[in-house]
Amino acid sequence: MRINEKMKIRNVAGENIVIMPSDDAADMTKVVALNESSLLMYNQLKGREFSLDDAVQLLLDNYDVDEATARKDAEAWLADMRKHRLIV
């Protein structure tokens, strides 16, 4: 899988957000906010193919968590990224 590089992160009023164009004429944009760990994984994984294990390793390398917690969090992050079409 890969980060959808058509989407760009912007910092607005201290929040890291992804602004995505919408197909719906009534709602022109959608906004997704990224917390610190989401932003880290997004930036470290963009531009290359990656797996769930890569996301887990990033969390293990950067946060004081056990592997089970890192895997659970990485799975949740990937599900959320897929939901918002930030992963292709």
N, C-alpha and C positions, 0 to 999 in steps of 0.2 A: 504494500500500500504506500501511498505518497500523500503529502500535504498538497492540497489544492492551491497552487501558486497564483491562481487568478485572484484570490482573496488577499488583501493586504491588511496588516495590523497598523492601527493608528493610536496614538496616545491622545486622549481627549480628557481634559480636566483631571489628569492623574490616573485615568482608567485606560487599560489596554483593551481596545475593541477591534473587532473585525466587522467591517461594514460590507454587506452583501447586497447586490441588486436583486430585486424581486421580480418574478414573472407576473405577479398580480398588479394590475394597473392601479388599484385602489391603495395598495401599500407598496410604495416605491423602494423601500429598503428594509433590511433586517439587520439587527445589531447583535453581536455576540461578545460578551465581556470575557476576558481571559485573566484568571488569577495568576499569581507568581509561578506556580508549578506548571500550569497550562502554557503560559508564555515560554517558559524554559523548554518544555518538550516541543512546542511548536517551532521555536527557533532552532533547536538542535537537530530536529528531524526533517526540516524542510529541505527540498532540493535533492532528496535521495529516497530510495526504497527503504522501508523499515518494517519491522515486525513488532508484535506485542512484546516479545522479549527485549527488543531494543528500548522500548518505552519503560519497561520494568527496570532495566539496568540504569537508565538515566535517573530514575527516582532513587534507586539504591546508591548511586554515586553522589547525589546531591542532597539527600535528606536522610535523617537518622530514623529509618524505618526498616522493619523486617521484610523479607521477601514476600510473604503472604499479603501484607498490607500494600506493598508496592504493586503487586500483581492486581489486587482488587482495584486500587486507584487507577492503574494504567488501563484496565478493562473499562472502567467507568469513563475515563477520559476519551478513549477511542470510541465508545458508544455515543458519547455526546458530540464528538467531532464528526462522526458519520451522520448523526441526526441533522446536523447543520450543514452537511455537504462540504465540510472542510477537509475531508480525506477522500481521495479518489482511488 
